[in-house]
Amino acid sequence: MRKHTMGLLAMAAATTLTLSACAGAEVGGEPEGEESAGGGDTIRIGIKYDQPGLGLQDGDTFTGFDTDVARYVANELGYSEDQIEWVETISANRETALQNDEVDMIFATYSINDERKELIDFAGPYFVAGQDLLVAADNTDITGPEDLEGKNLCSVTGSTSAENIKNDHAEGVQLVERPGYADCATALASGAVDAVTTDDIILAGLAATEQNAGKFKVVGAPFSEERYGVGLPDGSTDTCEKVNAAITKMIEDGTWEELVAANTEGADYTANADLNPPEPDACA
């Protein structure tokens, strides 16, 4: 968490009290080697700035499921919303941001995997997504990846989602790359492509935007499993347990379900009930 360093504080009767928070302290200025999940001035939370329905910046406003979950967790850790410092965290830089103390935690469609766990800690998961397809609302021909033979499929430049379909499900699919998912949605609306692919909740967020409302639907046949976790600096076991407790409470009090519904409204989307809501993993 955010580290604080305080100098000498002169007292009235020539008594000097030294207040020092060591370099290894987390939020709240705890001594080195101890963790605190609340009580500091701010908490820095990494999110995406360009994913409608998940993490989206509009001026000074931040919306989406990831940001809403982050607000809930931060509140449980003792931070009000005005104590949150949002930090843009793109996919390629997430581990680096945690390792370089640029953020305290990350909520950014951050899939838990063993390779990443060698570098950082994870709390959660708080959602389990799956790769799926976005098609026109009136499309009845595409019900899964095998139906994409000979069709045009859009994904974001650099993503492996479309290649996975070509390699494993429909060798004859024609791949179309665009800089962002909004560009893929424009191509889908114009008929330039037949489908868009990435994680289902990302597709649902895209379909739920005001400009896309009613135009698209998520097919609802996910064919992968992406467990979204909260990225934490390596060695954050105590904080992980507190975040997991907050996630569990959010699920049990009904807030989780409300947040999913609110951020995918109009997308004709239902989270995979076999995998959601998830139970957080034990903290290592």
TASUL-V347093 format. One line per field, one symbol per residue. phi: phi as a letter, one per 30 degrees, with the letter a starting at -180 (. if undefined). psi: psi as a letter, one per 30 degrees, with the letter a starting at -180 (. if undefined). burial: 1 if it has 24 or more other C-alpha atoms within 12 Angstrom, else 0. A space follows every 50 residues. Layout:
# TASUL-V347093
phi = ???
psi = ???
burial = ???
This chain:
# TASUL-V347093
phi = .dcbbcddcdcdcicccccbcddddcejiddejccbcajddbbccdbdcb ceicabcbiccbbkdedddddddedddjcdddcdcdbdbdedcddddddc hdbcabbahcddbdddddcbcbcjdcaccbdbbcbdecdcdccadddcei ccbcbdejdcdddedddcbbdddcdbcbdbddddddddddidbcabbade dddddddddedceidbbdeibdbabbcdccdbdeiceddeddddddddde dddjdeddddddcbejchbbdeddcbddcedddd
psi = lkkkkkakjklehgkkkkjkklfglakfhllkfkkkglfaelkjkklkfg jkfdjkkjbgkklleeeeeeeeeeeffgkleffkjkkkjlefgeeeeeeg hflelkjihjkkleeeffellklalfkjlkkakklkfgkffjflffggkg lkkklkkfkfeeeeeeefejfgkjkkklelfeeeeeeeefgflflkkake feeeeeffleffkfelkkehikgljjjkljkllkgheeeeeeeeeeeeee eegfeeeeeeeefgkffhkkkjffflklkklkk.
burial = 11110000000000000000100111111100001111110111111111 11111100000111111111111111111010011111101001111110 11111111111100011001111111111111111110000111111110 11111100101111110000001111110111011111100111111111 11111111100101111111111111111111111111111111111111 1000111011111111111111000111111010
